């Protein structure tokens, strides 16, 4: 592109900083930008458009790959790793603080010598902990979105999602029903089958078990355990297939200023994951490897590793969601 295209030969001035010469134009509104507005030439949009619309993420569901995601996210992480790590550290601190609510409830119940009160207060504290941690996690995702869309990491955005407590709770209840209830049902059925197959005869509470040797007990239990393990392995693949779209529940809640209802949100997440599950598993392994490497690096590496992992998850979400921020229509792929 020639200098005239950028307005240099025409002597154009920056729209926001008239005292500075324009070195480029905004890819969205066409206004002239100086180096300050384009963040040293790294942003294709002016500050106004970045604030209102965000910079367009370079990957989409048609061209994204695991390697491409890494190539986009790694330079951004190198630029913002300090503030992103601080955001993760603050989120950990909030989680630790909310954990104190549970301990406080137990302490109050013990001090008043009331088991019922201790259980009630502990339950209330546990629910409050889950809500606070969840909303701060949404805020952390929001920080990552800002960075990936050309902005800077602002740790104050960690607490920008507190108004979504209602949609968050309702959505998490639906997710709980989708995951936990079927698992409980399958677990109960497996337990009944095991009892019917003679598993109970080898248990210590059975009177006949006292006359059985260790080898005899193992002979009675081993076939049942083998069957249960085989059934669990067979069910693992469809379970992963069904639950992988839930990977996008929190990003979708964080991205939308006004989140949709739980069922519509889950429908969107299912559409985002359509045809992308294998690649999503790859991102999951990469994120796990990064977290593991950070763990072995102890406190020095765990916080930055978690920040990079969150950035990759956020980048995958931005790549797979529709470009329109208004309605997630039918997707293909």
C-alpha positions in Angstrom: 0.0 0.0 0.0 1.4 3.4 -0.9 2.0 6.3 1.4 -0.9 8.2 -0.2 -3.2 5.3 0.9 -2.1 6.0 4.5 -2.4 9.8 4.0 1.2 10.6 4.6 1.8 12.5 1.3 -1.4 14.3 1.8 -0.2 15.6 5.1 -3.2 14.2 6.9 -3.4 14.6 10.7 -4.6 12.0 13.2 -8.4 12.3 13.9 -7.8 12.0 17.6 -4.5 13.7 17.8 -4.5 16.6 15.3 -1.0 17.6 16.3 0.4 14.3 15.0 0.8 13.1 11.4 -1.4 10.2 10.4 0.5 7.0 9.7 -2.5 4.8 8.8 -6.2 4.6 8.6 -8.7 2.6 10.7 -9.8 -0.6 9.0 -13.3 -0.1 10.1 -14.2 3.6 10.1 -11.5 4.9 7.8 -10.3 7.7 10.1 -6.7 8.6 10.0 -4.5 7.2 12.9 -1.2 8.1 14.3 1.3 5.6 15.8 -0.3 6.2 19.2 -3.7 5.3 18.0 -2.5 2.2 16.1 -0.4 1.1 19.1 2.8 1.3 17.1 1.2 -0.2 14.0 0.0 -3.3 15.8 -3.7 -2.5 15.7 -5.8 -2.1 12.5 -8.5 -0.1 14.3 -8.6 3.2 16.0 -9.1 3.5 19.8 -12.8 4.4 19.3 -13.5 1.3 17.2 -11.5 -0.9 19.5 -13.5 0.3 22.4 -16.9 -0.1 20.7 -16.4 -3.1 18.5 -13.0 -4.7 19.4 -10.4 -5.7 16.9 -11.3 -8.6 14.6 -9.8 -11.8 15.8 -7.7 -13.2 12.8 -8.9 -16.8 13.1 -12.3 -18.2 12.3 -13.8 -21.7 12.2 -12.8 -22.2 8.5 -9.1 -21.4 8.9 -8.1 -22.0 12.5 -5.7 -24.8 13.6 -4.0 -25.6 16.8 -0.7 -24.3 15.4 -2.4 -21.1 14.1 -4.0 -20.6 17.5 -0.6 -20.8 19.1 0.9 -18.4 16.6 -1.7 -15.8 17.4 -1.8 -16.2 21.1 1.9 -16.6 21.9 3.0 -13.1 20.8 0.0 -11.5 22.6 0.9 -13.4 25.7 4.6 -12.3 25.4 3.3 -8.7 25.3 0.8 -8.9 28.1 2.0 -11.8 30.2 2.7 -9.6 33.3 -0.9 -8.1 33.5 -2.5 -11.4 32.5 -0.5 -13.2 35.3 -1.6 -10.5 37.7 -5.2 -11.1 36.7 -4.8 -14.8 37.4 -3.1 -14.2 40.7 -6.0 -11.9 41.8 -8.5 -14.5 40.7 -6.7 -17.1 42.8 -6.7 -14.6 45.8 -10.5 -14.1 45.4 -11.0 -17.9 45.3 -8.9 -18.3 48.5 -10.9 -15.5 50.1 -14.2 -17.1 49.2 -13.0 -20.4 50.7 -12.8 -18.6 54.0 -16.6 -18.2 53.9 -16.9 -22.0 54.1 -14.4 -22.2 57.0 -16.1 -19.3 58.7 -19.5 -21.0 58.5 -18.0 -24.2 60.0 -16.4 -22.2 62.8 -19.6 -20.4 63.7 -21.5 -23.7 63.9 -18.8 -25.3 66.0 -18.7 -22.3 68.4 -22.5 -22.4 68.9 -22.3 -26.2 69.2 -24.9 -26.6 66.5 -24.3 -29.2 63.8 -27.4 -28.1 61.8 -26.2 -24.5 61.8 -22.7 -25.5 60.8 -24.0 -27.6 57.9 -26.4 -24.8 56.8 -23.7 -22.1 57.0 -21.1 -24.3 55.3 -23.6 -25.0 52.4 -24.3 -21.3 52.0 -20.6 -20.4 52.1 -19.9 -23.1 49.6 -22.5 -21.8 47.2 -21.3 -18.3 47.6 -17.8 -19.5 46.9 -18.8 -21.2 43.7 -20.7 -18.1 42.5 -17.9 -15.7 43.3 -15.2 -17.9 41.7 -17.4 -18.4 38.6 -18.1 -14.7 38.1 -14.4 -13.8 38.6 -13.6 -16.6 36.1 -15.9 -14.8 33.6 -14.1 -11.6 34.3 -10.7 -13.3 33.6 -12.1 -14.5 30.2 -13.3 -11.0 29.5 -9.7 -9.7 30.1 -8.4 -12.3 27.7 -11.0 -11.3 25.0 -9.9 -7.7 25.4 -6.3 -8.6 24.8 -7.0 -10.9 21.9 -9.1 -8.2 20.2 -6.3 -5.6 20.2 -6.8 -4.0 23.7 -4.7 -4.1 26.8 -5.1 -6.3 29.9 -7.1 -4.4 32.5 -7.3 -6.3 35.8 -10.3 -4.2 36.8 -12.3 -6.1 34.2 -12.1 -9.1 36.5 -15.0 -7.7 38.4 -17.0 -6.6 35.3 -19.3 -9.7 35.3 -20.9 -9.4 38.7 -24.2 -8.3 37.2 -24.5 -11.7 35.6 -25.1 -13.6 38.8 -28.6 -14.6 37.8 -27.9 -15.9 34.3 -24.7 -17.6 35.7 -26.6 -19.5 38.4 -29.4 -20.5 36.1 -27.0 -21.8 33.5 -24.9 -23.7 36.0 -28.0 -25.4 37.4 -28.9 -26.6 33.9 -25.3 -27.7 33.3 -25.4 -29.5 36.6 -28.5 -31.3 35.6 -27.0 -32.3 32.2 -23.8 -33.7 33.7 -24.3 -34.8 37.3 -27.9 -36.3 37.2 -27.1 -38.8 34.4 -23.8 -39.7 36.1 -25.7 -40.4 39.4 -28.3 -42.5 37.6 -25.6 -44.5 35.8 -23.7 -44.9 39.0 -26.8 -46.1 40.9 -27.6 -48.6 38.1 -24.0 -49.8 38.1 -24.1 -50.3 41.8 -27.3 -52.3 41.6 -25.9 -54.5 38.9 -22.7 -55.1 40.9 -24.8 -56.0 44.0 -26.8 -58.4 41.9 -23.7 -60.0 40.4 -22.4 -61.0 43.8 -20.2 -57.9 44.6 -22.0 -57.6 48.0 -21.0 -61.1 49.0 -17.4 -60.1 49.2 -17.9 -56.9 51.1 -16.7 -56.8 54.8 -20.2 -56.0 56.1 -21.5 -59.3 54.7 -21.5 -62.2 57.3 -20.3 -64.7 54.7 -17.3 -62.6 53.8 -15.7 -63.4 57.1 -15.2 -67.0 56.0 -13.6 -66.0 52.7 -9.9 -65.7 52.1 -8.5 -62.6 50.3 -8.1 -64.6 47.1 -11.7 -65.7 47.2 -12.9 -62.2 47.8 -10.8 -61.0 44.8 -12.2 -63.8 42.6 -15.7 -62.6 43.5 -15.0 -58.9 43.0 -12.6 -59.0 40.0 -15.2 -59.9 37.2 -17.6 -57.3 38.4 -14.9 -54.6 38.5 -13.8 -55.7 35.0 -17.3 -55.4 33.6 -17.9 -52.0 35.3 -14.5 -50.8 34.0 -15.4 -51.9 30.4 -18.8 -50.2 30.5 -17.2 -47.0 31.8 -14.6 -47.0 29.1 -17.3 -47.6 26.4 -19.4 -44.7 27.8 -16.4 -42.4 28.1 -16.4 -41.5 24.4 -20.1 -40.5 24.1 -19.8 -38.7 27.4 -16.9 -36.6 26.1 -18.8 -36.1 22.8 -21.9 -34.7 24.7 -20.0 -32.6 27.2 -17.3 -31.0 25.0 -19.6 -28.1 23.9 -19.9 -27.2 27.6 -16.3 -26.0 27.2 -17.9 -22.8 25.8 -20.5 -22.1 28.4 -18.3 -19.7 30.5 -16.8 -17.9 27.5 -20.3 -17.4 26.0 -21.5 -16.0 29.3 -18.5 -13.7 29.6 -18.6 -12.5 26.0 -22.2 -11.4 25.8 -23.2 -8.2 27.6 -26.7 -9.7 28.0 -26.4 -13.5 28.0 -29.2 -15.5 26.4 -31.3 -18.0 28.4 -29.6 -21.3 29.4 -31.2 -23.4 26.7 -30.3 -20.9 23.9 -26.8 -20.6 25.3 -26.3 -24.3 25.3 -27.7 -24.6 21.8 -25.1 -22.0 20.7 -22.3 -23.9 22.4 -23.4 -27.1 20.6 -23.2 -25.3 17.3 -19.8 -23.9 18.0 -18.4 -27.4 18.7 -20.0 -29.0 15.6 -17.3 -30.5 13.5 -14.6 -29.2 15.8 -14.5 -31.7 18.7 -11.2 -33.3 17.7 -9.4 -30.0 17.5 -11.0 -29.0 20.8 -9.5 -32.1 22.4 -6.1 -31.1 21.0 -6.4 -27.7 22.6 -7.4 -29.4 25.8 -4.3 -31.5 25.8 -2.1 -28.4 25.0 -3.7 -26.5 27.9 -3.2 -29.5 30.2 0.5 -29.8 29.2 1.0 -26.0 29.8 -0.6 -26.3 33.2 1.4 -29.3 34.1 4.6 -27.6 33.0 3.7 -24.6 35.2 3.0 -26.9 38.1 6.5 -28.5 37.9 7.9 -25.0 37.7 6.3 -24.4 41.1 5.1 -20.9 42.0 7.4 -19.3 39.4 5.6 -20.8 36.4 2.1 -21.9 37.5 0.5 -18.4 37.4 1.8 -17.5 33.9 1.0 -21.0 32.6 -2.6 -20.6 33.7 -2.7 -17.1 32.1 -1.5 -18.6 28.8 -4.0 -21.5 29.1 -6.9 -19.0 29.6 -5.7 -17.1 26.5 -5.7 -20.2 24.4 -9.2 -21.2 25.5 -10.5 -17.7 24.8 -8.8 -17.7 21.4 -10.4 -21.0 20.5 -13.8 -19.6 21.5 -13.3 -16.4 19.4 -12.3 -18.5 16.4 -15.3 -20.8 16.6 -18.1 -18.3 17.4 -19.9 -16.4 14.5 -18.5 -13.0 13.6 -21.9 -11.4 14.4 -22.0 -10.5 18.1 -25.8 -10.3 18.0 -27.1 -13.8 17.1 -25.3 -17.1 16.8 -27.0 -18.5 13.7 -26.5 -22.0 12.2 -22.9 -23.0 11.8 -21.3 -25.6 9.5 -18.1 -27.5 9.5 
